[in-house]
Each structure stands twice: as C-alpha cells, then as structure tokens.
Amino acid sequence: MSVQYGGIEAGGTKFVCALGTGPSDLQMAQFPTTTPGDTIGQAIDFFKRRSSRDRLAAVGIGTFGPVDPHPGSARFGYITTTPKPGWAQTDFAGVVQRALGVPVAFDTDVNAAAFGEQRWGSAQGIDHFIYLTIGTGIGGGALVGGELVHGLVHPEMGHIRIPHDWKADPYAGACPYHGDCFEGLAAGPALQGRWGQRGETLPADHPAWDLEAYYLALGVANFVCTLSPKRIVMGGGVMRQPRLLSLVREQVLQLLNNYVRAPEILERIEEYIVAPGLGPQAGVLGALALAERAAEQKRATHPW
C-alpha cells in the first residue's frame, strides 16, 4: 500500500490542508482560522476522513508564529507569542501527533514554503536561498547548505529595520511591535493604511508601487549583503501586482550600486529574484515536503 503525507499551512486568516505525495496528486481543503480547538480539530478531521491510518506516514505543519521549532524544547510545536487573539501559547504539533499517531514536522510557514520551493519550485537544485512572502505580514525562510535556518528561534526577516524617510512617507507604519519596521512599512496592511485602500485595488500606475518596490528592495539588499543567497524567491499576495517584481529588481540594482559584483545579479537578475514556482501552493506543499522528510527520518532510525 502506497503511503501518503499530510500538510497543513496554518495562516492567520485560513488553514489549507493537503494529502498526497506532491503537486500531482493533492487532495486539498481550506477553512477559516477561528479558535485553536475548532481549527486544529478541522485539520485533524480532514486527515482522518481522507486517509486510512496505515497510509498516512507523517504530517508537516507550516504555521504563522512566532513558534518554537526546536525538537528538544519543552514547548516544541507551540505557537508562542503570536499577537493573533486566542492563539498565544497553543500546542499545535502535539495535538496533531496525539490525534493521528504519526510523526509531525513543525516549522514556520515561510520556512515550509522555502522547503517546498526547493523540492518542486523555483529553487530546485539550490542549497542556499531565501523565500520572502509579502502579504498580510512579511516573513522570510532560508536554506543554508540545504538545511532550514533556525538558530536562537527562527528568522524574523519581516522585522528588520530599514530606512524611513518621514518627509517623503509620513506614514507611521503598521507593525504593532515596531511601527515602521520592514513589515510595518511594506506589508499589505501598510498599503491600505497609507493609501486608504487595499493593494489589489490600486492601479498599476499608482505611486504606491514605486514606494512599495523601494521598501522591498531595501529589505532584499540587506539580505543579499548579510546572507548572500544564491536566489531570492518572492511570493505572497502583494507580489501579485504584475509590475512589482521588475520594479524591485531595478531598485535592488540601484541600491547595491555594483558592490556585489556577481554575474547572477549584474547580468541575470531576472533569474536571481524570482516568483514562486509553486504559486500560492508553496506553503502547503512545503508542509507536505516536511512530512516526507519526517517519515524518512523515522524509517532511517526505526527500519523495522
């Protein structure tokens, strides 16, 4: 009997669940994110209904955070200090593992998306790259030497500090913690707060997009100089504006000003800063890939 893997992309607005082995055979469902008990319960019910216990080999979770991704920690698998009402200090992975009785991999939503893009998307064959999502928030996942980056906690790329010209842009920022950090100036709520309407309603020639591209390029230039990634994948709802990716590339070249003289940037930047190959399914497919890895690790340590 062939095995199946489960994936959960847990977002602040909705959960997406998938069952399968990759992009070609997914069974999927999505539902609103409400309370932890109800929402995690719906995810568990999805896997119980769609797969027999013998076929489900593991489940991967990629979730909003902050989270505790360290297996040795007493709080491994928890969503920790999230500002989302009702979700702080929620045991997520433990509840799923106890209900389904299979290994559960647990990471941030952006690390999961990065893992999916390496497995099936725009970063195949690349062992050192970052994935940025620009949507309701800004988050970043990174692979270095083929391994997902954690560290003290996990990357919080959306909360770096970038220059803010108050005269040119008097908007105070949308981040509840930092005001005008990267996320506070460039995520979806900042677009709406600054211009009075959601980003998807702004026309392509609106001045919002030049400012947005500048802020995104500031963040990207910082990551180029600090992490030296071999590729940068930029996804999320804000990046669906057709002009934005090319504007970001132009601004990054100007900001770097020939300092990083790699041909990948100077000559082929359209192949260096790219859109996700998996589109909006990067997160849930990444969670599926995390599950596949967890099952392989279990087989390696318990071959019987």
N, C-alpha and C positions, 0 to 999 in steps of 0.2 A: 504494500500500500504506500503510495507516494505521500510525502509529508507536505504540510502547509505551514506558512509563517503568518503571524499576525502583526499588524502595525497600527499604532494609534498616534495620530497627530493631534495633540491637545492644544487648541488655541483659546485665547480669551473670549472669542465670540462663538466658535464652533469646534466640535470634535469631528475628525474624519477617521474612520476605521477601515482597514483593508485586510483581506485574507487572500493568500496566494503565494507565488514564488517569485514574482517580478512583474514588470509592466504589462506583460501579455495576458495574464490570467487573473487579474484582480477582481474580487468581489468587494464592493465598497458600500459604505453607508455614512451619512453625516447627520448631525443633530446639534441643536444649540447647546452651548455651555451654560448650565444653570448651577445647581449646587453640586458639591463633590459627590455626595452619595448618589444622587439621581444620574449625574452624567457618567461617572465611572461605572455605575450599575448598568447603564445602557450599553456601554462599550463591552462589558463582560457578557451581557446577554447576546450581543451580536456574535461573539465568537462561539458561545455555547450553541446558538441556533445554526450557525453556518458550517461548523466543523466538528467532527467527532473527536473525542479526547485522544484517540490513538493517532490521528493525523496531525493535530496541532503540535508542532515541535517547540515553539517558543513565541514570545510576544515582545516586540520592541515598542518603546514609548519615546516619543519626542515631544516635549511639552514646554509651554511658557514657564517662566520662572520668576525669580531665581529658584534653583533646585540644588539638591545635594546629590551629585553624580558619583560619589566615591563609595565603592562596594564595602570597604572596611568601616565605614561610618555607621553609627547607631541610627542616623537619620537618612541613610541611603534610600533613594527612591521617593523622597519627600519633595513636594513643592514647599519652599521655605517662606521667605519674607515677601511674597508677592503682594502688590497693592490691590490685586483683584479681590473684591469683597467675598468673604467666606472661604477663601482657598488657602490662606496662610497656614503653614504647618500641616498640610494634608499628606497623609501617607497614600501615595498613588501606586507605586510599583508593588508594595507589599500586599495591598488589597487585591490587585490583579493576580499576583502569583498565588495567593491563597485560594482564590476562587477558581483558577484554571489549572493549577498544579503543574505548570510548565516554567522553564526559565524565563525571566523577564529582564530585558536590557532597558536601560533608562538613561536618557540624556536630554539636553536642551533641544528645542525644536530646530534651531539653526544648525547645531552640530549634526542632528539627524539629516537635515536637508543636505548639508555638505557631504555626508556619507552616501546619500542617495545619488548625488550628482557625480561622485567618484565611481560609484558602482555601475550606473546606467546613463549618466547625463553628460554635461558639458565638461567634466573634469576627469573623464576616463583616462587612465594611464598616468595621471598626475598625482604625485605623492605629497605635494606641498602647495596648498592653495587655500583661499578663504571664500566663504559664501556669505554674502550680505543679504538680508531681507529688509526692504524698506516698505513698511505698511503702517499698521496701527502703531507700531513701535519700530525701532531699528535694532536688529540683532546680528551677530556675526558668529559663524562657526569656522573652525580652522582645522586642517590636517597638516601635520608636520611629520615627515618621514613615514607617511601612511597611517599615522595614529591621530585620533581626535585629541585636541588640546583641552586639558582641564587645568590642573595646577592647584592653586590655593582653593579656588571654587571652580569657575569656568569663565571663558571670555565674556566680557560685557562691552562689546565694541560700540554699542549704541550710546554709551555714556562717557565716551572720551570728550574732552573739551576742545572745541575748535574756535577760531577767531570769530567774534561777533561785532560787526560794525554797527553800532547803535544808531549812528546818524543815517546810514543807508537802510537799515532794517530795525525800526524801533520795537518790533515785536519781542515780548519778554521771554517767550519760549513756553513749551507745553509740558515739560517733564516735571512731575510732582516732587522729585527729589532735587534736581539740579537746575531747573528752569531752562537755560539756554545751552545745554549740552548738545551733542550731535543729534540725538533723538529729539530733544526739545525744539530744535530748530528745523529739522528736516523730515520728521515722520508725518504721516497723514494728518494727525490732529493739528500739527503746526501749520500745514497748508490751510486747513479750514479756519484755524484761529486767526491767521494773518490776513487771509483774503475773504473770509466770510462765506466760503462755500467749499464743498468737498473737492478734492483734487480732480476726480474724474469728470467733474462738470466744468472745469476750466479749459478754455480753448487752447489749441496748440501754440498760438502766438501770444498767449498771456505772459506778462513779465514774471509771473510766478515761476515759470520753468527755468529761466536763466538763473534766478536766485537759488532755486532748488538744486540745479546742476552744480552751482558753485559750492554750496554746502556739502553736497555728496562728494564732490571732487576733493574738498579739504579732508574729509574722512578717509577717502581712498588713498590720497597721497600720504597721509600719516601711516596707513597700514603698509603701503609699498616700502616706506623707509624703515619701519620697525620690524615687520615680519618677512619682508622680501618674498612674497608669494610668487609662484610661477604662473598663477592665473587668479583672476578675481571674477566670481560669478555673482551677479546682482539680480535678485528677484524681489517678489513682493508686489502688492497692489499698486503702489506709487510708480513703480518702474514700468507699468503697462502703458504709460504715456509714450507714444511712438517716438518722439524726438529726444527723449530724456537720455537714453543710453549714449547716443552720439554726442550730446552736449557734455555729458560727464567726461567722456574720453578727451574731448577738446580741452576742457578745463584742467584735467589731470596733467596733460602735456604742458600746459602753461605753468601750472604750479610747480612741477618738477624741474622745469627750466633746464633740461638737458643734464641734470645732475646724475640721475640714474640712467646710464647710457647702454642699457641692454637693448638689443635689436627687437626683442619681443614688445618693448614699449615704444621705442622710437620709430620702428618700421611696421609693426604688426599689431598696433594697439587694439584693432577691431577683433583680434583673436586673443587678446590678453584680458580685456574687460568685456565680459560676455553675459548674455542672458542664460537662465537655466535651461538645460536641455529637457528637463522633465516638467517644466512649467509649474502650474500650481500643485502638481502631484509630488514635487520634490520632497516635501516633508514626510508624507505618509509612506512613500517608497523608501525613504531613508530609514524610517522606523522599521519597515519590513527587512531592510538590509541589516539593521542592528539585531533583529530577531534571528536572522540566518546565522550571523556570527556567533550569537549566544548559543544556538543549538550546536554549531560546530565545536565550540569550546567545550560544551558538555560531553559531546561524543569523544573528544580527544582525551578528556580526563576520566570518563566512565564509559569505555568502549563496550562494556557488557550491557 
